[in-house]
């Protein structure tokens, strides 16, 4: 149990990759604060964490709202006793080609994906710095490294998150806090499963390992960066993409 008695906060933790990370952490001994804009989903995930024998709380938080984020961190430390690990996973998409993208599409994605992560980082490092211990993992994306047509806003937000990761790593290394990013490639999700078979085949053909990633592939990487096995790694971007982008 590599995270025994650690306290983890996971944004976007009620579903998808975030939920898989929450449950993986619980199996490895962590207590978990499951944060999501969808409270029902967060509560369902928290119930599953408790069923694994760990403490859990579910919180509805708009990460783009700094006041809500500050209150979130305060509640987590009061109810769970600490904050050792932060996973910035909350994110949205508003995909359109650049010339068709409206201000609202750009602003919404940047507000959640980049400002939201900044808000959570700023609130969490205050606690971690005092404790002189912390593990921060930001969920970036392959498109933050290589770009992607139709995702100018999403790509920019994830590229920005990588820059934020590196700066945070430099600023807080002396306080015992590491900050790394995970950049998943194309993951086998409901969205990719809904693609036509030929489109799935074309996508898979671009990947040297010849398969889409799984949520477990991502949670394996996040678990490593959250554990003490990665104690000498900070400011790193771990690409989990089957070799699609090197």
Backbone torsions as a table, in degrees:
resi	resn	phi	psi	omega
1	UNK	NA	88.0	-170.0
2	UNK	-72.9	-11.7	178.2
3	UNK	-116.1	25.9	-174.8
4	UNK	-52.8	122.6	176.1
5	UNK	66.3	14.4	171.3
6	UNK	-81.1	157.3	176.6
7	UNK	-114.6	123.0	-177.2
8	UNK	-117.1	141.3	174.7
9	UNK	-116.8	125.1	-176.6
10	UNK	-124.8	116.3	176.6
11	UNK	-84.5	150.3	-173.6
12	UNK	62.7	31.0	-171.7
13	UNK	-87.6	0.5	-175.8
14	UNK	-84.2	-11.4	-174.6
15	UNK	-158.0	167.0	173.8
16	UNK	57.8	-140.1	-177.4
17	UNK	-61.1	-38.8	179.7
18	UNK	-59.3	-42.1	178.9
19	UNK	-66.7	-41.8	178.4
20	UNK	-60.5	-39.4	177.8
21	UNK	-65.2	-43.6	-180.0
22	UNK	-58.9	-46.3	-178.5
23	UNK	-70.2	-35.8	177.4
24	UNK	-63.5	-43.9	178.6
25	UNK	-61.6	-41.9	-179.6
26	UNK	-62.4	-41.1	178.7
27	UNK	-64.3	-24.6	179.4
28	UNK	-95.1	12.2	170.4
29	UNK	100.4	5.9	-177.2
30	UNK	-90.0	148.3	164.9
31	UNK	-87.1	147.0	-167.8
32	UNK	-132.7	132.3	167.6
33	UNK	-98.6	115.1	-178.7
34	UNK	-96.9	115.3	-176.2
35	UNK	-114.5	132.0	-179.7
36	UNK	-158.4	153.5	174.9
37	UNK	-71.0	-21.3	176.9
38	UNK	-98.7	99.7	-174.7
39	UNK	-63.5	-38.8	-179.4
40	UNK	-60.5	-43.1	178.6
41	UNK	-64.6	-41.2	178.7
42	UNK	-62.8	-41.4	-179.5
43	UNK	-65.7	-38.9	178.5
44	UNK	-64.3	-42.3	178.5
45	UNK	-66.2	-43.1	179.0
46	UNK	-60.2	-38.1	177.9
47	UNK	-63.0	-37.4	178.7
48	UNK	-69.9	-35.6	175.7
49	UNK	-63.0	-45.2	179.4
50	UNK	-62.8	-35.2	178.4
51	UNK	-64.9	-21.1	176.8
52	UNK	-87.4	2.3	175.9
53	UNK	91.7	13.9	-179.5
54	UNK	-113.8	160.3	175.1
55	UNK	-75.3	149.4	178.1
56	UNK	-156.3	147.7	170.1
57	UNK	-131.8	150.3	178.0
58	UNK	-115.2	132.0	-177.4
59	UNK	-133.1	136.8	172.2
60	UNK	-94.1	117.5	-175.7
61	UNK	-141.0	135.1	168.8
62	UNK	-91.6	104.2	-173.0
63	UNK	-66.0	-17.4	178.2
64	UNK	-76.5	-9.0	179.9
65	UNK	-100.9	108.5	-173.7
66	UNK	-63.0	-33.5	179.2
67	UNK	-65.4	-41.3	177.6
68	UNK	-65.2	-37.8	-179.8
69	UNK	-67.6	-43.0	178.0
70	UNK	-60.6	-42.4	178.4
71	UNK	-65.6	-36.0	178.7
72	UNK	-60.2	-50.4	-178.3
73	UNK	-64.0	-39.4	178.3
74	UNK	-61.3	-44.0	-178.7
75	UNK	-67.5	-39.9	179.8
76	UNK	-62.5	-46.5	-178.7
77	UNK	-67.4	-33.4	179.1
78	UNK	-72.1	-41.4	-174.6
79	UNK	-87.1	-31.8	-178.1
80	UNK	-108.3	-8.7	170.6
81	UNK	90.8	-8.3	-178.5
82	UNK	-169.9	178.5	169.6
83	UNK	-148.0	100.6	-175.7
84	UNK	-98.4	-31.9	-172.4
85	UNK	-134.4	132.1	173.3
86	UNK	-121.2	127.9	172.7
87	UNK	-115.9	111.0	177.4
88	UNK	-85.8	94.4	-175.7
89	UNK	-113.6	-18.6	-177.2
90	UNK	-59.1	133.4	179.9
91	UNK	-167.1	155.6	178.2
92	UNK	-135.2	165.1	173.8
93	UNK	-126.2	150.2	171.9
94	UNK	-143.1	70.2	-169.5
95	UNK	-73.5	130.6	172.6
96	UNK	-159.9	154.6	172.5
97	UNK	-63.2	150.5	-171.8
98	UNK	-52.0	-46.3	-177.1
99	UNK	-69.1	-17.9	179.7
100	UNK	-101.7	-6.3	-177.2
101	UNK	-74.1	129.4	179.7
102	UNK	-93.8	161.8	179.1
103	UNK	-53.8	-40.9	-177.4
104	UNK	-63.8	-34.7	178.1
105	UNK	-65.5	-44.8	179.2
106	UNK	-64.6	-50.4	-174.7
107	UNK	-63.3	-40.4	-178.0
108	UNK	-63.1	-45.4	-178.1
109	UNK	-68.1	-44.4	179.3
110	UNK	-65.3	-35.7	-177.8
111	UNK	-64.1	-43.7	-179.4
112	UNK	-81.6	-52.5	-170.0
113	UNK	-71.6	-40.5	-175.9
114	UNK	-102.7	-54.2	178.9
115	UNK	-64.3	-37.8	178.9
116	UNK	-60.6	-42.8	178.1
117	UNK	-66.2	-40.4	176.4
118	UNK	-59.6	-46.0	179.7
119	UNK	-57.5	-45.7	-178.3
120	UNK	-67.6	-41.4	177.1
121	UNK	-59.8	-49.9	-176.3
122	UNK	-59.6	-41.3	-179.7
123	UNK	-72.3	-39.3	-175.4
124	UNK	-72.2	-39.3	-175.1
125	UNK	-67.5	-22.2	175.4
126	UNK	-62.2	-42.1	179.2
127	UNK	-72.8	-45.9	-176.8
128	UNK	-65.5	-38.2	179.9
129	UNK	-62.1	-41.2	178.6
130	UNK	-65.4	-37.2	179.9
131	UNK	-79.6	-13.0	-175.3
132	UNK	55.6	39.3	175.9
133	UNK	-161.1	137.2	174.6
134	UNK	-176.1	148.8	174.6
135	UNK	-127.9	118.9	179.0
136	UNK	-117.2	128.5	178.0
137	UNK	-126.3	119.1	178.5
138	UNK	-99.9	130.5	179.2
139	UNK	-88.6	102.0	178.5
140	UNK	-91.7	-139.9	-178.6
141	UNK	-168.4	153.4	173.7
142	UNK	-56.4	-31.5	-177.6
143	UNK	-74.1	-16.0	172.9
144	UNK	-74.8	-15.2	178.6
145	UNK	-100.2	-37.2	-173.0
146	UNK	-118.3	-7.0	-177.2
147	UNK	76.0	166.3	178.6
148	UNK	-162.6	129.3	179.6
149	UNK	-58.1	135.1	179.9
150	UNK	86.4	1.6	-177.4
151	UNK	-133.2	44.3	179.7
152	UNK	-58.0	-43.8	-178.5
153	UNK	-68.5	-46.8	-178.5
154	UNK	-65.8	-45.1	179.2
155	UNK	-60.3	-44.5	179.8
156	UNK	-64.3	-39.6	179.9
157	UNK	-64.7	-39.4	-178.4
158	UNK	-76.1	-34.9	173.8
159	UNK	-64.0	-41.6	176.4
160	UNK	-61.8	-37.7	179.6
161	UNK	-65.2	-34.7	176.7
162	UNK	-65.8	-42.6	175.6
163	UNK	-62.3	-40.7	177.7
164	UNK	-63.2	-38.6	178.0
165	UNK	-59.2	-48.3	-176.0
166	UNK	-67.2	-38.6	178.8
167	UNK	-68.3	-43.3	177.8
168	UNK	-60.3	-41.3	179.0
169	UNK	-59.3	-42.8	-179.3
170	UNK	-68.6	-39.1	-174.4
171	UNK	-73.5	-29.4	-170.3
172	UNK	-118.2	7.8	177.8
173	UNK	-59.2	-38.9	-177.7
174	UNK	-68.5	-13.3	179.2
175	UNK	-100.2	10.0	178.1
176	UNK	80.7	16.6	-178.1
177	UNK	-108.9	124.8	173.8
178	UNK	-102.5	150.8	179.4
179	UNK	-139.9	118.8	-179.4
180	UNK	-132.8	166.0	178.0
181	UNK	-124.0	151.3	171.3
182	UNK	-115.5	130.9	-179.5
183	UNK	-116.6	90.2	179.8
184	UNK	-69.1	149.4	171.4
185	UNK	-88.9	-139.0	179.9
186	UNK	-85.5	118.7	-173.7
187	UNK	-107.0	143.6	179.8
188	UNK	-71.3	98.7	-178.9
189	UNK	-128.7	178.9	177.9
190	UNK	-59.4	-33.6	-179.1
191	UNK	-66.9	-46.2	-179.6
192	UNK	-72.0	-31.1	177.9
193	UNK	-67.1	-26.4	-179.4
194	UNK	-79.5	-10.2	179.2
195	UNK	-69.4	149.5	174.6
196	UNK	-56.8	151.4	-175.8
197	UNK	-57.7	-40.5	-179.9
198	UNK	-65.0	-36.9	178.5
199	UNK	-67.1	-38.8	177.3
200	UNK	-64.1	-41.4	179.8
201	UNK	-64.6	-40.7	179.3
202	UNK	-65.2	-39.0	179.1
203	UNK	-66.0	-46.1	-178.9
204	UNK	-63.3	-33.5	-179.0
205	UNK	-63.7	-23.1	179.9
206	UNK	-81.1	-8.8	-174.0
207	UNK	-102.1	118.5	-178.5
208	UNK	-53.8	-35.7	179.5
209	UNK	-80.1	-2.9	171.4
210	UNK	60.2	35.1	171.6
211	UNK	-158.0	155.9	172.0
212	UNK	-73.5	156.0	175.2
213	UNK	-75.4	164.9	176.0
214	UNK	-116.3	163.2	177.7
215	UNK	-62.5	-29.3	176.8
216	UNK	-66.2	-37.3	176.3
217	UNK	-57.0	-41.4	-179.4
218	UNK	-71.2	-46.9	-178.0
219	UNK	-65.3	-29.0	174.6
220	UNK	-60.1	-45.9	-179.6
221	UNK	-66.7	-41.7	179.8
222	UNK	-65.0	-41.5	178.6
223	UNK	-59.8	-43.2	178.6
224	UNK	-59.6	-46.6	-178.2
225	UNK	-70.5	-22.0	177.9
226	UNK	-84.6	-15.5	-175.1
227	UNK	-93.3	169.4	178.5
228	UNK	-74.7	-6.6	175.1
229	UNK	-66.2	-19.0	-179.1
230	UNK	-107.3	24.1	-171.4
231	UNK	-63.5	-18.4	179.3
232	UNK	-107.0	22.5	180.0
233	UNK	-121.5	121.7	174.4
234	UNK	-151.8	149.2	-177.5
235	UNK	74.7	17.2	-175.3
236	UNK	-98.8	148.5	173.0
237	UNK	-111.4	112.2	-179.7
238	UNK	-91.9	110.4	180.0
239	UNK	-85.6	124.2	178.3
240	UNK	-119.1	82.1	-169.2
241	UNK	-140.2	12.3	177.9
242	UNK	67.7	14.9	179.8
243	UNK	90.6	7.6	-177.7
244	UNK	-62.9	-35.8	177.0
245	UNK	-132.2	122.8	-176.0
246	UNK	-119.9	NA	NA
